[in-house]
Amino acid sequence: MIYSLTGKIIKKTLNAVVICCGGVGYYAQCPASVAGALPGVGNEATVYTVMNVTENDVSLYGFASEEQQACFELLTSVSGVGAKVGLAILSVMEPDRVALAISAGDHKAFKAASGVGPKLAQRIVLELKDKVAKGFAAGIDLENVAGAASDTAAAQGAGQAIAALVSLGYSQSEAALAVSKIDGTLPVEEIIKLALRSMAGRR
C-alpha cells in the first residue's frame, strides 16, 4: 500500500491532485477541501494516500493530513459508504467535526454531504460511535465533549452549555465543537457566551 507521496504538484483541481515523485505522476482523487490545503502547482508537498484495488480498477485517494486519511478509512469501513461518499463527507466536514458528530449522535450533520441520505447518515453514527469514543480525533476528549458519562463539574457544565446552544438552533456537533475549545470550569453562562461569539465569527 502507498501510505504517502512527497514530490512536486504538477496539477491540481477541486477533486484531484497529480503529484510527481521520481519522475512518475501519481493521480489521486481527493476531497474538495484538500485543494485549498495543499500548496500551488510547482511546489513540493506531501499527500497522504489510500489505495483501493479491485478486479477492474486501481484507485488512489489523496489527503492533506494523516487525520483526513484515517477519517476516510474509518468512514469507508461503514457498509454502504464507498470512496465517493467518503470523499463527499470530507469535502464538507473536517475530521474533528466528523468525530464530534458521531460521538454526539448528530446524524443530520452528514446529510450535508452529497449522496448521504437519512438512513446512511444514521448507519454511519451507529456503526462508528464505539470506535470514535476510543479517541479517533487526537487531542479531543470526545466522551466529555458529547456529554457522555462523567460526573465532573466541568463535564456537567459543558453538557448544559451544549444543550442550551442546541435549543438556540445550533446542531449538537456544532455546539459541542465550540464548547470543546472553552474552559469547562467557567460558569455555564460564560461558556455559552464565549461559544456564541466563536460560532458567530465562523458564520
Salt bridges, closest charged atoms under 4 A:
GLU174 OE1 - ARG203 NH2 3.02
GLU190 OE1 - LYS193 NZ 3.51
